[in-house]
Amino acid sequence: MLRSFDAADFPAERVAAAKRGRTVSVVIPARDEGATVAGVVGVIRTELMKRHGVVDELVVVDDGSTDGTAREAAAAGADVVTAADVLSEYGTEHGKGQALWRGVHVTGGDIVAFCDADVTGFGAGFVLGVVGPLLAYDDVHLVKGFYRRSFQGQPGEGGRVTELVARPLVSLLFPHLAAFLQPLAGECAARREVLEAVPFVGGYGVDLGLLIDVADRFGAGCLSQCDLGQRDHRNRPLAELRPQAAVILRLGLQRAGVALSGQPGPSVEPHPPRLVERPPLAGVPAYRKTA
């Protein structure tokens, strides 16, 4: 049975005491999030680094922003790296998955937490809730956040790709993971040795890919989820969600062993997104040299 936690059970003082010499890195992938990234960074920097010592390292991976994302993140106290400058020999195309993979490479924490940069009203519990169980329980290897989301001011109506594509797909093809309420959650944390051992799917597919691949590599029993409360962020129009939904569908079918012809019919995405993957970092020579 999937273990579920509540972020309220992991106050900063408890999480800091549970570290016992272990280190925590936070990686924030960002592309054109200049309006919100400073708010996310500021909370982590002030509450979790300076005040409580929970987080030891905070990195924003700027994935080709054309606004002030990098400037705002740096001013708020994050270390900022340019995605295309990290392990460029493996490709320089944009994508969330590629940014997270590079973020793991440039950080050194025993535990690595991922947070999205577009969240408004960001609170320390978004980090504490996914890091806390990893520090408190040795048999927990990865923690996914779950939360309530609004859409255009209507509570509980957010997460359209999650509810219409990801959760039905997981229930049908990966029933051992069906209890995860937010399989696409950007708030997630795992032990470094776990993240080193699995590939990172490029782009939107990374969150679901990590869930499936970690369960396959280490067993579903090492996964858990944590209630992070309310999460608000920029809602995208349906046209911008089509590529995301297509990637999730393609990834799930691929991981389930369903052969795809790649030749779409007239009623589906005219240019089906290509799935790219970054190899497990444990096998990357440059990573082994810096680890």
C-alpha positions, 0 to 999 in steps of 0.5 A: 500500500502506498504510504501517504504523508502530510506536510504538516507532520514535517515542520522545519525543526523536525526535518532539520533535526533528522538530517544527521549530517546529510545534505539537501539540494533543491533544483528549480527548472525555469524558463520565462518565469521571471514573475514568480521565480523570486518568490519561490527562491526567496522562501527557500533561501530565507526559511529553509537555508538561513533560518532552519538549515534544512536546505544546503544548496539551491540551484535554478537551472535557467532553460533558455529564458528570454525574460528576467528569470536568471536575474530575478533568481540570482537576486533572490539568492539562488545559484543560477546555471544555464542549462545549455552550458551543462553536459552540452555534449548530450544535447542542448535542446530545451526541456524540463527533463533535460534541465532537471537532469543537469540540475542533479549533475551540478548539485551535490546533496544526498537528497535532491528536491525539485520544485516548479518556478511558476507557483504563486503563494509558495510555502516552505511546506512544498519542500519540507513535505517531500524532503521530510519523509526521506530523512525520517524513513530509510526505506523511502526513496522517492516522494511525490507531492500532491495537492489541491489545484484551482482553475480560473478561481474555481477550487479543485478544477485544476490539473486537466492533463493529470485528470484526463490523461495521466491518471487514467493512463497510469490506472490502466497500464501501471496499476501498482502506481494508481494510488498516486494522486498527482503523478505529474507533480513537479514537487518531488524529492529522491535520494541521489543514488536513486536519481543517478540510476534512472534515465531522465525523460526530456520535456514534460514527460520527466515527472511521470518517467521518474515515477515509472522508472524508479518503481521499476528499478527499486520497487513501488514499495519505496515510493510515497506521496505527501499532501502539500495543501493548496497549489496555485500556478499559471493555468495554460490554455488548452492549445498549450496542453495538447503537446504535454498530453501527447508526451504523457500518452506516448511515454506511458504507452512506450514504457508499457511496451506498446509499439507506436508507428509514429504515423499520426492520423488526421485527428491527432497531433500532426507532429507527435512529440519526439521522446528524448531521454538523458542516460542515468548519470551514474554512467556519464563519465563527466558525472563520475569525475565530479561526484 
